[in-house]
Structures are given as structure tokens and as C-alpha cells.
């Protein structure tokens, strides 16, 4: 029962944060939307930062599941990245249907906002970003071994460039309210990695 209440609060907070931002969401608003008293909210989340950390963690769980599926090794390494971009685009399109606007990256905006909340928050953001780039680094390393990208490409640096580029595309998708802009990342990937094709 208590875990159901906590889950409901996190789900409601996610929706509210993605419709605006963490700074714009009030604890009163979360209580109203979740149908809980303030005592219940503060029992699970003693501060807005604690609630933000839970939302960020949930967003990462969902993104990690998408990454896990996309990076299965049944296709070539660069095709795995393409598959992730396709899946990410579909997620943004589904969010657009749900909320009426494209929300951008469920991790990027919140991570940028949340990282300014102290060392613990920054550490959480760093762990998430390192895990995310790890998927890219592994695929890029394998593509390098296979001769699909130039031998002088540093996989970790390339993975960071790729994540930064995708975050920029997610921002544009949000600004233009067009999830399909994310698909540009598939063509840009080859340029960023100095790969043919």
C-alpha cells in the first residue's frame, strides 16, 4: 500500500515535471494531482530535491530499458545506435500524444536542472550520464575493431560527442515540437564518428 502511494507520487511528479520543469512544480501541486496529503508526500520525499531525485531515477530506469533493448548485439554496432535513436524518437512521439507537446529528453532537461542542487545530485546525474555513454562507447569500440570507423577515433570521446549531439536534437525537437528531428541523429552519427556511409 505504501509502495503504491510512493509510485503514484513519482508517476504524477514525472508528468508534472515533463510538462514544465522541476522548479515550476510545487509540492502542493504534486499532492493535489496525486490525491495525497502533504504528510504522505513528505513521508516519502522530505524535500523537492528528494522527489526530483526519484523522478530522475525513474526516468533513467525507463531509458536504460530502451538502451538495453536497442543495444542487443543482433545487429552491427552502429546499427544499434541507429536503433536507439529510432526508439528514442518513438518515445518522444508517444509523449507528444500524451501531453500535446514534445517534452524533449526526459533525462537531459531534468539532469541539467537537477545537477545544480549540490554534490549528491551532481553525482546522481554523473552516474546516469556515464552509464548512458557507456552503451555508446561499447558500440563505437566494436565498430572500430570491425574497421567501420577510423582507427584514430577515441570511443569514449566520440560517445560523449554523440550524447551531446542527441541532447541538442532533443532540445530542438522540443522547441519545434517535432519528435522527428531526432532522426537527423542517424545521419549525423557517421559524421561525428568519421564513419563512411
Secondary structure, DSSP 8 states (H G I E B T S, - for coil): -HHHHHHHHHHHHHHHHHHS-TTT--HHHHHHHHT--HHHHHHH-SSHHHHHHHHHHHHHHHHHHHHHHHT-TTS-HHHHHHHHHHHHHHHHHHHHHHHSS----TTHHHHHHHGGG-HHHHHHHHHHHHHHHHHHHHHHHHHHHTTSS-TT--HHHHHHHHHHHHHHHHHHHHHHT-GGGGGHHHHHHHHHTT---
